[in-house]
Every structure is written in C-alpha cells, then in structure tokens.
C-alpha cells in the first residue's frame, strides 16, 4: 500500500544533499515557526496562565493563583455538556463520512466535469458562514420556503417544526463542514492507482467488493483527515447550535463563549477551552500518527 | 557638500515635509466614540462633524460585556462610551470613568426631571442619561387572547409560538415576577426559585433569542416574544399588526448613559460631543431616526404629538410606575446565577 501514496523524491537523494537540504529547510521553516510561536504559542500560554487565576468581578483575572477552575471541570453539569458536545460532533462527523465518501468517489470518477463539481463543493465558501446559516433559518422556519411549499402542495396542514431542535443543529453542522470531508477524501481517491482496481477486477472481485476491499482501505488517509477536519470545528461550534438550536441546548462552544461574555468568568472559560483542547489532542494523537503512517 | 548630495537632501526634506503634512492632516481634532448599534443616525454624526470640525471615529457594540471587554485595559483609545445604568457603578469602581464637569454642559437642563437625579448617579458626576427602555412582550394582534403579563408566557396556550430573551437577567427577572417577587430579586432563594420557574417554561417556548427574533415576529413565525421596547418599536414600524405589552406584574427598566473614559485625553471634545447630544433639536432627530425613548425632556417637547403615536416607547406614567430599574448583579451571587442558567440551558 505504501508506494501508492508516496511522493517521488520524499526519500531525498544522497547524504550530502540531505545536509544541504536540512540547512535550507531550517531557513525556510524559521519564519513560519517564529510566527506560530509568537501568534499561537504566546496567546496559548496566556490562556493557560489565566486558568490558574481568580475571576475579576467584572471580567478579566486577578490574584490569587488557584486550582479551583480546574476542579470545577469535574462538576457533572459541565462534564455532561462536554459529553453532549462530543456526541453531537461525532454524529455530525459520521453523517459527513456517509455523505462525503460517495460524493468524493462520484467526483473523482466524473471525468471532464470534475473541476465543475469541485467548484460546486467549494462554492458555499464564497459567502459568509453567518449569512449561510441565516439562509437555513429562512428555509426551515414556519413561514420558510420548505413549510410554505409543503403547505401549498397540501401535504401538511400545520407547519413542521424544522427549526430550533437537535436535527436543525446537526443539519447546520453537516452542511457547513461537509466540504472539509469531501476535499481530502477526493484528494486520496484522485491519487489512487487505477491499475489496482483493474487488478482487483481481473482477479474476480465484483464492483462492490472492489469498493469495500480496495477503494475504501486505500482512501483511509483521506477519511481520517476529513474526519479530524470535521470533528474538531463541530466540537467548538457555538454559532450554529445557538442560531439553529434556538439557545435551548448548551454545547461546550457556547459554554466557553458565555464565560467570556455574560458570565464574565475568564479563568473558568480558559480552563474549559484548555481542557477541550487537551481532550481533542489526546484523541487525535493516535489518529494523526495513523494517518501519517498510511 | 556636493550639489548632488544637497539636491538629495532637499528631496528628502521635501518627502519628510509631505509626510509631516499628511500627519498633520490626521492630527486634526478627533474623538473616538463607542456606542450601541443603531443609537445615533449617521446624519447626526455628520452634523456634529460639520458643526464642530471634530472628526469622529465611531464604532458600535452589541452588549455591555463586549464594550467592557474592549475598554477594560484602560488603554483602548476610546473616549466616549454608553454603558447601561447598572454598569456605571462597576465601571466607576474599576476606575474606568472620568468625572464630568457638568458646568460645561450648557444643555444639561434639557434632561427630563426624572433623569436629572438618577439613582445610579444622583449628581450626574460620571454619566449623562441618554436613552432608556423596558423589557416587555411584543405580540401579534391576531393572538387571542392577547398576553397581558409574564404569567401568560407560562401557559400552554402559546406553546411553541413564543420566545424569551437569551439572557439570565431577563428570563429570571420575568420568572420572579410571575412568582410575585421583585424583578431584581437577588437572594439565593430568589435565584433558585427563578430557575425552577424558568425550567417549567422551557418546554413551552420556541427558543431563547435576542434582537434577531424581530424578523420572525414580523413574518409571523413567532407570535409573542420577550423583547426590549426599542427593538419592539422597530418591529412595529415594519408590521403595524404588532403590539407591545408592558406586563401587568411589572418589568425591568434600563437606561443607557453617555460617559467619558478616564484614559481619554480629549475630555474637552468629549464634553462638547455630549453637550451636542443633549441639544433638543439634535436629540429629537436621534429619536426620529433610531426610534428610541429619550431621557431628554426638551426633545420630547419638540416631538410632542409624534411621540403620542408611540405608546411602545413612551407609555403612560402609571404604566411606567410598574417598572423596576434593573440592579447591578450582586457580585457574590454571579457564579450561582451562571450555574443555574447553564443548568436551565442544558436541561
């Protein structure tokens, strides 16, 4: 399986050129590394420091240093919210997988139209994410397009409650993050060695068997990458759950946001977001290793 | 010095001069104003710039918390902000506000009597009342029977067709009123009772939403909504079949005030701006443009009959008597309130 996805030149040539390469690599990587360190590392360090401070009365942080913010995380209320958020993110990722893989497969086989279809997948990004979410609200609400059409057709007598529930939140998340699944999966399918499929067919595998035993395993790196790209933003989402869920549920993204606005509890908000980040990193560690080795 | 070098020098001097002139242009009098969104019509801002020659840098915020987060550093660059009355005391305690020399405000007398000695700043040392409002119920007149109090929003007759504000102070305040307790009830027992009461309401309501509910009441998706009078007026302007009820049990009142940040080095310009806003004609055009309730009595006299057509913004005195100025949340109970709110939301 290895050679199928390996890029030529990955291994480097001789020893000499490798040392020269590493000097050059350092040179090229330094600005990015410095930028990341300054713009990502430093703020993260500040957030981490905040988690050990005491809340200021009206926001901000004050002395003394404390572990209380971390202890509060053990509270079943917050643990429950965290669990719910993971569940919502996992379900969204699963739906994206189910929808994204066939779509990516279809596009990769679409011949001349591939470019067109890819553009259609990316097209939503040309509009603001907020505007698109509001557009969904216009579609789903009682006097929205879907209910109006169904009513005019005589299929319903009462508007369907499409907005402000769990389903609407899932719909919004899947809709928004589906392209993040399709694109990496498409990339692996695109690079797949077609002769392997022919070989499988020659050896007597039926199309579904080829799909299940050859295509699917070969597209694993894309599926992992896509899942990570969908899962993480779903976990931190707060706008979609708020706008499409009607504020009747609370997910960890909203909880963190609340700590920095209405609740004015920056240290606890910092602890929540650091904990979230930690859990995600722990979960992703084996996955990223896996996808790197594939 | 050679001719060539001299010429180079001259060119450099010229360039420096140009840069300097540009800088001077930027250094003409400027004032930085941070205000709630839709609170001064753009043409009124232009008028101030024209009349005073002061250039305004104007930006808006959507919540007190947002404003506070932006100015808390004490080094934000803003001069004038508009905190809600219950944020004036906290901002004073944080040392964020500058003391105002009211003798410099020629039009201070324009303030309505009830706002010239407000409970949150009786000597007007720190802020000048600007606009005010109340939380009530916006509803569709086809709704039968029409809601008259908060307790109507606890009955199943409007099930799934009404919304509450997405804010613990507003939801718990209304809940307390249905229990016959004060809107500002802040004891632990008040807060816990409010949460239990709100929990009873949650299955009945459609969503917790703030100002964005306006469009859905206009379109008819939502039949009734807990909302601020100003936002309600904007909805009524768009859809005359909407009505606003000042709940019979009582309701919360709020006032936004002009204040100057202590960090400001433009106190003089800031006072000129605030005095401009106090002018009756200016204040009247703000009310016309933004449809808010003003604290300016002289402007109200100017608007006269126009305002009588706006009972949502300017209710009768006996109605207003049921209102309670929202109190600054008790610091010690803030955490309990947050927790109860989170419990309500995740239930």
Interface residues (C-beta under 8 A of the other chain):
Chain A: X57 X58 X59 X60 X77 X78 X80 X81 X84 X141 X142 X143 X144 X161 X163 X164 X242 X243 X246 X247 X248 X249 X250 X254 X255 X258 X260 X261 X262 X263 X264 X265
Chain B: X63 X65 X66 X68 X69 X72 X90 X91 X93 X94 X160 X163 X166 X167 X168 X202 X205 X206 X207 X208 X209 X212 X216 X219 X220 X221 X331 X334 X335 X338 X339 X341 X342 X343 X345 X346
